[in-house]
Amino acid sequence: KLQGLPGIGEKSEQRILAGVEAVRRRSKRMTLDVARGLAQRWLDWLRAQPGVSEAEAAGSLRRWKTTIGDLDLVAVASDPSAVMEAFTTHPDVRTVLGSGANKSSIEMKNGVKVQLWIQPAENWGSLLMFVTGSKDHNVRIRELAQKQGLSLSERGFLREDGSEQACATEEDVYATLGM
């Protein structure tokens, strides 16, 4: 409809279409307050599951980003498989995007994607740090670990000799790196 208007050429048309597409993509993001409300409901549900001793929001929500694309939840549970089964079969789930022993991802009926990560209590700190950190932060932290002959994941540190070091707190992760 805009093509016949003065000053609207092919380049302008492409810029407008690209802008519309950007708004559509952005509209799939939630405001912080909406994300906090959804996360709180999931956390209340998680904390009520048998064997769950810790549950928190992580990712961009924990970093207090203005908009949130999906929810990242982390938990400690004595029986992770039972919690993952309950999570992936929850009545609000539209689609299971992936399911594993320590991480599952779902899309809710309202279109919001939620990931749940579960680790033992001794890995709580590395799990929180790994899932909360931005991509750039995690890349830099792993580079620092590699310089010390370590590999870092949500399970803690792995040394070159194959031994593992768990990190029960985030402070343990940074202390191991000399920070």
C-alpha positions as CSV (number, residue, x, y, z in Angstrom):
1,K,0.0,0.0,0.0
2,L,2.9,2.3,0.6
3,Q,4.7,1.7,-2.7
4,G,2.9,4.5,-4.6
5,L,3.6,7.2,-2.0
6,P,6.3,9.8,-2.8
7,G,9.6,9.1,-1.1
8,I,8.8,5.4,-0.5
9,G,11.1,3.4,-2.7
10,E,12.2,-0.2,-2.5
11,K,14.8,0.6,0.2
12,S,12.3,2.3,2.4
13,E,9.9,-0.5,1.9
14,Q,12.6,-3.0,3.0
15,R,13.4,-0.9,6.1
16,I,9.8,-0.7,7.1
17,L,9.3,-4.5,6.6
18,A,12.5,-5.2,8.6
19,G,11.2,-2.9,11.4
20,V,7.8,-4.7,11.5
21,E,9.6,-8.0,11.8
22,A,11.8,-6.7,14.6
23,V,8.8,-5.6,16.5
24,R,7.2,-9.0,16.0
25,R,10.3,-10.7,17.4
26,R,10.6,-8.3,20.3
27,S,6.9,-8.8,21.1
28,K,7.7,-12.4,22.0
29,R,9.8,-11.1,24.9
30,M,8.2,-10.5,28.3
31,T,8.6,-7.5,30.5
32,L,10.5,-8.1,33.7
33,D,7.4,-7.9,35.8
34,V,5.5,-10.4,33.7
35,A,8.5,-12.8,33.7
36,R,8.9,-12.5,37.5
37,G,5.2,-13.4,38.0
38,L,5.5,-16.5,35.7
39,A,8.7,-17.5,37.3
40,Q,7.3,-17.2,40.8
41,R,4.4,-19.5,40.0
42,W,6.9,-22.1,38.6
43,L,9.2,-21.7,41.6
44,D,6.3,-22.2,44.0
45,W,5.4,-25.3,42.1
46,L,9.0,-26.6,42.0
47,R,9.6,-26.0,45.7
48,A,6.4,-28.1,46.4
49,Q,7.8,-31.1,44.5
50,P,9.1,-34.0,46.6
51,G,12.8,-33.9,47.1
52,V,13.4,-30.3,45.9
53,S,15.6,-28.4,48.4
54,E,16.5,-25.3,46.3
55,A,14.8,-23.6,43.4
56,E,15.6,-20.2,41.9
57,A,15.2,-18.2,38.7
58,A,18.4,-17.7,36.7
59,G,19.3,-16.4,33.3
60,S,18.3,-12.9,32.1
61,L,15.6,-12.8,34.8
62,R,18.1,-13.1,37.6
63,R,20.2,-10.5,35.9
64,W,17.2,-8.2,35.9
65,K,17.1,-7.6,32.2
66,T,14.4,-5.2,31.0
67,T,12.8,-7.9,28.8
68,I,13.0,-11.7,29.1
69,G,12.9,-14.1,26.2
70,D,12.4,-17.3,28.2
71,L,12.5,-18.5,31.7
72,D,15.6,-20.3,33.1
73,L,14.9,-22.1,36.4
74,V,17.5,-24.0,38.4
75,A,16.9,-26.5,41.2
76,V,18.5,-29.0,43.6
77,A,16.5,-32.3,43.9
78,S,17.2,-35.7,45.4
79,D,15.3,-37.3,42.5
80,P,15.9,-35.2,39.4
81,S,14.2,-37.7,37.1
82,A,10.9,-37.5,39.0
83,V,11.0,-33.6,39.0
84,M,11.8,-33.6,35.3
85,E,8.9,-36.0,34.6
86,A,6.5,-33.7,36.6
87,F,7.9,-30.7,34.8
88,T,7.5,-32.0,31.3
89,T,4.0,-33.3,32.0
90,H,2.8,-30.2,33.8
91,P,-0.7,-29.2,32.6
92,D,0.6,-25.9,31.3
93,V,3.0,-27.6,28.9
94,R,2.1,-27.4,25.2
95,T,5.3,-28.9,23.8
96,V,8.4,-30.6,25.3
97,L,11.3,-29.1,23.4
98,G,13.9,-31.3,25.0
99,S,14.1,-33.6,28.0
100,G,17.1,-35.0,29.8
101,A,18.3,-36.2,33.2
102,N,19.5,-32.7,34.3
103,K,17.9,-30.3,31.8
104,S,14.5,-30.1,30.2
105,S,12.9,-27.4,28.0
106,I,9.2,-26.9,27.4
107,E,6.9,-24.4,25.7
108,M,3.9,-23.4,27.7
109,K,0.4,-23.1,26.2
110,N,0.9,-19.3,26.3
111,G,4.0,-19.6,24.1
112,V,6.6,-18.9,26.8
113,K,9.6,-21.3,26.8
114,V,10.9,-22.5,30.2
115,Q,14.1,-24.4,30.8
116,L,14.7,-26.3,34.0
117,W,18.2,-27.3,35.1
118,I,18.8,-29.7,38.1
119,Q,22.1,-30.5,39.8
120,P,23.1,-31.9,43.2
121,A,23.5,-29.5,46.1
122,E,27.3,-29.6,45.8
123,N,27.0,-28.1,42.3
124,W,24.5,-25.4,43.2
125,G,27.0,-22.5,42.9
126,S,28.4,-23.5,39.5
127,L,24.8,-24.2,38.3
128,L,23.6,-20.7,39.3
129,M,26.7,-19.0,37.8
130,F,26.6,-21.0,34.6
131,V,22.9,-20.5,33.9
132,T,22.7,-16.9,35.1
133,G,25.8,-15.6,33.4
134,S,25.5,-13.8,30.0
135,K,27.1,-15.4,27.0
136,D,30.0,-13.0,27.1
137,H,30.5,-13.5,30.9
138,N,30.5,-17.3,30.6
139,V,32.9,-17.2,27.7
140,R,35.3,-15.1,29.7
141,I,35.0,-17.2,32.8
142,R,35.6,-20.4,30.8
143,E,38.7,-18.8,29.2
144,L,40.1,-18.0,32.7
145,A,39.4,-21.5,33.8
146,Q,41.2,-23.0,30.7
147,K,44.2,-20.9,31.5
148,Q,44.4,-22.8,34.8
149,G,43.9,-26.2,33.2
150,L,40.2,-26.3,34.1
151,S,37.0,-26.8,32.3
152,L,33.9,-25.2,33.8
153,S,30.3,-26.3,33.3
154,E,27.1,-26.2,35.4
155,R,28.5,-29.3,37.1
156,G,31.6,-27.4,38.4
157,F,35.2,-27.7,37.3
158,L,36.9,-30.6,35.5
159,R,40.7,-30.8,35.8
160,E,43.0,-32.1,33.1
161,D,43.6,-35.2,35.1
162,G,39.9,-36.0,35.1
163,S,39.1,-35.1,38.7
164,E,36.2,-32.9,39.4
165,Q,35.7,-30.0,41.8
166,A,32.2,-29.2,42.8
167,C,31.2,-25.6,43.8
168,A,28.4,-25.3,46.3
169,T,28.3,-21.5,46.1
170,E,29.0,-19.0,43.4
171,E,31.7,-17.6,45.6
172,D,33.4,-21.1,45.3
173,V,33.5,-20.7,41.5
174,Y,35.2,-17.3,41.6
175,A,37.5,-18.3,44.4
176,T,38.7,-21.3,42.4
177,L,39.6,-18.9,39.6
178,G,41.5,-16.6,42.0
179,M,38.9,-13.9,41.8
